[in-house]
Amino acid sequence: MKFEDIQKIRQFVLDSYLETEKAIFVSDLMLQFKTNAKGVHNALGYDDFIFENDSKWQGSNYAGKFVLSPCVEPSKSFLVKVIKSFKVQS
């Protein structure tokens, strides 16, 4: 995976989290960036993002169900780094 693609995934997760205050499902990232779960995990690393499971609706309105799916959100320490970088820039 190229460095630019890694940065796009990281920025997308950060922006989405700041906008919605919710974790982003790994399956959605896989579709958005045309990669697999390992590619998403490698792009986000182990320190700046937290991987968990959350319930997600799967299927149609009539035959669907909630399933546990892997999701990711920025760690609190990463958010602090982002905030500090904004203070330094201004």
N, C-alpha and C positions, 0 to 999 in steps of 0.2 A: 504494500500500500504506500502511495506517495505521501510525502510530508504535507502537501497541500490538502490531500483528502483527510488526513488525520486532523489537521487544524479545523477543517470544515465540520467534521463530526463533533469535535470538542466544543466549537463555538455554537453549533446547533443545539447541543444538549444544554449548554449554559444559558443561551437565549431563551429556549423553550421553558426551562425551569424558572427563570426570572419572570417570564410572562405569565405562566400558569401556576407556579408554586407546586407543581406535581412532577413526579418521576416520569420519564419517557420510556416506553416499552422498547426493549431491544429489537423485537420483531419489526416495529415501525422504523427504527434506524436501519435495519437490514434492507428493508424495501426502499427507503429514501436514498440510501447511498450504495445500493446494489452490491452488498457484501454479505458475509455470513456472521454468525454470532462471535466466532473467534476474531474476525477482523474488527468488529465493534469493540470487543473487550481489549484487544491489543492497542487500538487507537486511543482508548480512554485511559488505559493504564490501571495501576493499582492504588495510587496515592490520592489522586484528585477527584475521583468519582467512586460512588458507593453503588454496588450491585445488590439488589434485593429481589423479592417476588411480590407481586401485587395482583389483585383480581382484575380480570379483563373479560369483557363480554365477547363470546365467540359464537358465530353462527347467525342464523336469521332471527327475526323478531319472534317467530313461532317455535323454532326448534333450537334456539341457542341456549347457552349456559355460561356461567362464570367459571373461568379456569385461572389457576395461578400461572402467571407468566413472568419471566425475568424482566426487570426494569432497572433504570439507572438514574441517578441524580448526582449533582455536584456535592462533594463533601463540604462540611462547614468550614474546614480550614482552607479549602480552595476558594470559597466565596470570600473569606477574609482577605486572601491574597489579591483577589480581583478588586475588592474595595480599596485596599491599600495602594494598588497600582493607579487607581483613579485619583487618589489624593496626591500622589507624587506627580502626576501629569498636570494637575491644575495649579 
